[in-house]
């Protein structure tokens, strides 16, 4: 029989595990990157604010040296095919786990969408690996090198277009990551040249480790929610991979919704209690990415379009004890940060005070004066 859990305890545990209830301090922030399975980096500013939400005493620009000088972080395409900043010594796990998935280019729908055969896709990926054996290359330089290797401008063009599809697939193979940009042009390199001796971990072992890490901060998870978070087309494959962990995982029921957790964490969830934690989470924050999207204790269904928006955009949210209670936005210029919060309902005195405190903390981080307001963002835009 599955262990019975309730949503307030689950959310309290998630808030604690993600470092929102008790933040780390200053230079301890790399532990946050590891704990929450990397930083979503579609927007660099949001990646930094994801850290800020979990770190006191953080300095702006803290990611630059670890990325481009110390190389303790690496920027690449990872879960869901989105850009992430990962701990460099953990790239082998996340890239290795991609190898457990069927090759995207082997599906008929992919071949039709991108106008390439599987053999042509493999040839392009092999050519990308060869082209990155030297200095970092811009996208155009990489495309030209691929075209020259294969003697086919069309295949070189596949590197330029399609929203980065071929470089992304090369990253999944562990053959590509980002190097410092040249002006406004991004550049790519190969992880073994950028980080030193390196290789993806064995696929099934790596996927098992990714599941452990995911459940340790985002559990309980269904096979569907893990598949969505990682970017697997098959929920059935996700379910088999979770069950393959055997006694390491336990099936639980959260007020009637079945899911999976690490067995070692069940007791901690059962005893977890809300602590009144209030957080301002930026766009694309990992908490929001992995939150159950059809659970009203997390987010009212009527408010879902305000958070999970068109074209994969995820709004900045106001989080109260793990529940999404509003959205917000800010503008920072000329030493002033204008921050607007739209609560989805009556926050109550304690939650409003918590939101005000977080806004002040953000202003200190940005070294700016604060102008804070509460109200409808749609009305403000009109």
C-alpha positions in Angstrom: 0.0 0.0 0.0 1.3 3.5 -0.9 2.2 5.8 1.9 -0.3 8.6 2.3 0.9 12.2 2.1 -0.8 15.6 2.1 0.0 18.6 0.0 1.0 21.1 2.8 3.6 18.7 3.9 4.8 17.9 0.4 5.1 21.6 -0.5 6.9 22.4 2.8 9.4 19.6 2.1 10.0 20.8 -1.4 10.5 24.4 -0.2 13.1 23.2 2.3 14.9 20.8 -0.1 15.2 23.6 -2.7 16.9 25.9 -0.3 14.0 28.4 -0.1 13.2 28.0 3.6 16.8 28.3 4.7 19.1 30.0 2.2 22.9 29.3 1.9 25.2 32.3 2.2 27.6 33.9 -0.2 30.2 31.7 -1.8 28.2 28.5 -0.9 26.0 29.1 -3.9 27.6 26.3 -6.0 25.8 23.8 -3.7 22.5 25.3 -4.9 23.4 24.6 -8.6 24.1 20.9 -7.7 21.1 20.5 -5.5 18.4 21.8 -7.9 19.9 20.0 -10.9 21.4 23.0 -12.6 20.2 26.5 -13.4 17.7 27.1 -16.3 19.6 29.5 -18.5 17.3 30.6 -21.3 17.8 34.1 -19.6 21.1 34.6 -17.9 19.5 37.1 -15.6 16.9 34.6 -14.4 19.6 32.0 -13.7 21.3 34.5 -11.4 18.0 35.3 -9.7 17.3 31.6 -9.2 20.5 31.6 -7.2 19.5 34.8 -5.4 16.2 33.3 -4.3 18.2 30.6 -2.4 21.3 32.6 -1.4 21.9 35.5 1.0 24.9 37.7 0.4 25.1 36.8 -3.3 26.9 39.3 -5.6 25.8 40.2 -9.0 27.8 38.8 -11.8 28.8 35.8 -9.7 28.3 33.3 -12.6 30.7 34.9 -15.0 34.1 33.8 -13.7 32.9 30.2 -12.9 31.6 29.9 -16.5 34.3 31.5 -18.6 37.4 31.6 -16.5 37.4 29.0 -13.8 35.3 26.6 -15.9 33.6 25.1 -12.8 30.3 25.7 -14.5 29.4 24.7 -18.1 26.6 26.1 -20.3 24.9 23.6 -22.5 21.5 22.2 -23.7 20.2 19.7 -21.2 16.8 18.8 -19.7 13.9 19.4 -22.1 16.4 20.6 -24.7 16.7 23.9 -22.8 19.8 25.8 -21.9 21.2 25.1 -18.5 24.2 26.0 -16.4 25.6 22.8 -14.8 28.4 22.0 -12.4 31.2 21.1 -14.8 32.0 17.9 -13.0 28.4 16.8 -13.2 28.1 17.2 -17.0 29.0 13.6 -17.5 25.8 12.6 -15.6 23.4 14.8 -17.5 24.9 14.2 -20.9 25.2 10.5 -20.2 21.5 10.3 -19.3 20.5 11.7 -22.7 22.1 8.6 -24.2 19.4 6.5 -22.6 16.8 8.2 -24.8 16.0 7.1 -28.4 17.8 9.3 -30.9 15.5 12.1 -31.9 16.5 11.9 -35.6 15.3 8.3 -35.7 11.7 9.3 -35.5 9.7 9.9 -38.7 8.2 13.1 -37.4 11.7 14.6 -36.7 12.9 13.6 -40.2 9.9 15.2 -41.8 10.1 18.4 -39.7 13.8 19.0 -40.4 14.0 17.5 -43.9 16.9 15.2 -43.1 17.4 11.5 -43.1 18.8 9.7 -40.0 22.0 9.1 -41.9 22.4 12.7 -42.8 21.7 13.8 -39.2 24.4 11.4 -37.9 26.8 12.7 -40.5 26.2 16.3 -39.4 26.7 15.4 -35.7 30.0 13.6 -36.5 31.1 16.7 -38.5 30.2 19.0 -35.6 32.4 16.9 -33.4 35.3 17.1 -35.9 34.9 20.8 -36.5 35.1 21.6 -32.8 38.5 19.8 -32.4 40.2 23.2 -32.5 39.3 26.7 -31.4 35.7 27.7 -30.4 33.5 28.5 -33.4 30.5 30.8 -33.9 27.4 29.2 -35.3 28.2 30.4 -38.8 31.7 29.2 -38.6 30.6 25.8 -37.4 28.0 25.6 -40.2 30.7 26.5 -42.8 33.0 23.8 -41.3 30.3 21.2 -41.4 29.4 22.1 -45.0 33.0 21.9 -46.0 33.5 18.5 -44.3 30.4 17.0 -45.9 30.6 18.8 -49.2 26.9 19.8 -48.9 25.9 23.4 -48.1 22.4 22.2 -47.2 23.7 20.1 -44.3 25.8 23.0 -43.2 22.6 25.1 -43.2 21.1 22.7 -40.8 23.5 23.9 -38.2 22.6 27.5 -38.7 18.8 27.2 -38.6 16.1 25.2 -36.9 16.5 27.0 -33.6 19.8 25.3 -32.9 18.5 21.8 -33.3 21.7 20.2 -34.6 24.0 21.9 -32.0 21.5 20.9 -29.4 21.7 17.2 -30.5 25.5 17.5 -30.4 25.3 18.7 -26.8 23.1 15.7 -26.0 25.9 13.5 -27.3 28.4 15.3 -25.1 30.1 16.8 -28.2 29.3 20.5 -27.7 29.0 23.2 -25.0 29.2 27.0 -25.0 32.4 29.0 -25.0 32.7 32.8 -24.4 30.9 34.8 -27.0 32.6 36.9 -29.6 30.7 40.2 -29.3 27.1 39.3 -29.8 27.9 36.0 -31.5 27.7 32.9 -29.3 30.5 30.4 -29.7 30.7 26.6 -29.3 33.4 24.3 -28.2 33.8 20.6 -27.2 33.6 19.7 -23.6 36.7 17.6 -23.7 38.6 20.6 -25.0 37.0 23.1 -22.6 37.0 21.0 -19.4 39.8 18.6 -20.0 39.5 14.8 -20.0 35.8 14.0 -20.0 33.3 11.5 -21.2 29.5 10.9 -20.7 28.6 8.4 -18.0 27.0 5.1 -19.1 23.5 6.0 -20.2 21.3 3.8 -17.9 23.5 4.5 -14.9 23.4 8.2 -15.6 19.6 8.3 -16.0 19.2 6.4 -12.7 21.3 9.1 -11.0 19.3 11.9 -12.6 16.1 10.3 -11.3 17.6 10.1 -7.8 18.6 13.8 -7.9 15.2 14.8 -9.3 13.2 13.0 -6.7 15.4 14.4 -3.9 14.2 17.9 -4.6 11.1 17.6 -6.8 9.4 14.5 -5.5 6.9 13.1 -5.3 6.9 12.8 -9.1 4.7 10.9 -11.5 6.2 9.1 -14.5 4.6 11.8 -16.7 6.0 14.7 -14.6 9.5 13.3 -14.7 9.3 12.6 -18.5 8.2 16.3 -19.0 10.9 17.6 -16.8 13.7 15.6 -18.4 12.3 15.8 -21.9 11.4 12.2 -22.6 8.8 11.4 -25.2 7.7 8.3 -23.4 6.2 8.3 -20.0 6.3 4.6 -20.0 10.1 4.7 -20.4 10.2 7.1 -17.5 8.1 4.8 -15.4 10.3 1.8 -16.1 13.5 3.8 -15.3 12.0 4.9 -11.9 10.9 1.4 -11.0 14.3 0.1 -11.9 15.6 1.8 -8.8 13.9 -0.9 -6.8 13.8 -0.3 -3.0 15.4 3.1 -3.4 12.0 4.5 -4.4 8.6 4.3 -2.8 5.2 4.8 -4.3 3.2 7.4 -2.4 -0.3 9.0 -2.7 -0.7 12.7 -2.2 -4.3 13.2 -1.5 -5.2 10.7 -4.1 -2.5 11.5 -6.7 0.0 8.7 -7.0 3.7 9.5 -7.3 7.2 8.3 -6.6 9.8 9.4 -4.0 13.1 8.3 -2.6 12.2 5.8 0.1 14.7 7.6 2.5 12.7 10.8 2.2 9.1 9.6 2.9 9.3 10.1 6.7 10.8 13.6 6.3 7.8 14.5 4.0 5.3 13.1 6.5 6.7 15.3 9.3 7.2 18.5 7.3 5.2 21.5 8.2 4.7 24.9 6.5 7.0 27.5 7.9 5.5 30.7 6.4 8.2 30.9 3.7 7.6 33.6 1.1 9.8 33.8 -2.1 10.0 35.8 -5.2 11.0 33.3 -7.9 12.2 34.6 -11.3 11.1 33.5 -14.8 11.9 29.9 -15.5 12.7 29.0 -11.9 13.3 25.3 -11.4 10.6 25.1 -8.7 8.0 26.3 -11.2 9.3 24.1 -14.0 8.9 21.0 -12.0 5.8 21.9 -10.0 2.6 19.8 -10.6 0.6 21.8 -13.2 -2.7 20.2 -12.6 -2.8 20.3 -8.7 -5.0 23.0 -7.3 -3.1 23.0 -4.0 -0.1 24.3 -5.9 -1.8 26.6 -8.4 -5.5 27.4 -9.1 -6.4 26.1 -12.5 -7.8 29.4 -13.5 -4.4 31.1 -12.9 -2.4 28.5 -14.8 -2.3 30.6 -18.0 -0.8 33.5 -16.1 2.2 31.3 -15.0 2.6 28.8 -17.8 2.4 31.0 -20.8 2.5 30.6 -24.6 5.7 29.4 -26.3 7.1 27.9 -23.1 7.5 31.1 -21.2 7.2 30.7 -17.4 6.3 33.9 -15.4 8.1 35.0 -12.2 6.0 33.9 -9.3 5.2 34.8 -5.7 5.5 31.6 -3.7 3.9 31.2 -0.3 4.7 27.9 1.5 5.2 26.3 -1.8 1.9 27.5 -3.3 2.0 29.9 -6.3 0.0 32.9 -5.0 0.8 35.5 -7.6 3.2 36.8 -10.3 5.5 39.7 -10.4 7.8 41.7 -12.7 10.6 44.2 -12.2 12.6 46.8 -14.1 16.0 47.9 -13.1 17.6 51.0 -14.5 19.5 54.1 -13.3 19.8 52.8 -9.7 16.1 52.1 -9.2 14.2 48.9 -9.3 10.5 49.1 -9.9 8.8 45.9 -8.7 5.1 45.1 -9.2 3.4 42.1 -7.6 0.0 40.8 -8.6 -1.4 38.5 -5.9 -4.0 36.0 -7.1 -6.1 36.7 -3.9 -5.9 38.1 -0.4 -2.4 37.4 0.7 -3.0 38.1 4.4 -0.7 40.3 6.5 2.1 37.8 7.0 2.5 36.8 3.4 2.3 40.4 2.2 5.0 41.4 4.7 7.1 38.5 3.4 6.7 39.7 -0.1 7.8 43.2 0.9 10.8 41.8 2.7 11.8 39.8 -0.4 11.4 42.9 -2.6 13.7 44.8 -0.3 16.2 42.0 -0.4 16.1 42.1 -4.2 16.7 45.8 -4.2 19.8 45.3 -2.0 21.1 42.6 -4.3 20.7 44.9 -7.3 22.1 47.9 -5.2 19.1 49.9 -6.2 16.3 52.0 -4.6 13.0 50.1 -4.5 9.6 51.2 -5.8 7.2 48.4 -4.8 3.5 48.2 -5.7 0.8 45.5 -5.5 -2.0 45.2 -8.1 -2.9 43.8 -11.5 -0.1 43.5 -14.0 -2.6 43.4 -16.8 -4.1 46.7 -15.7 -0.7 48.2 -15.5 0.1 47.0 -19.0 -3.2 48.5 -20.3 
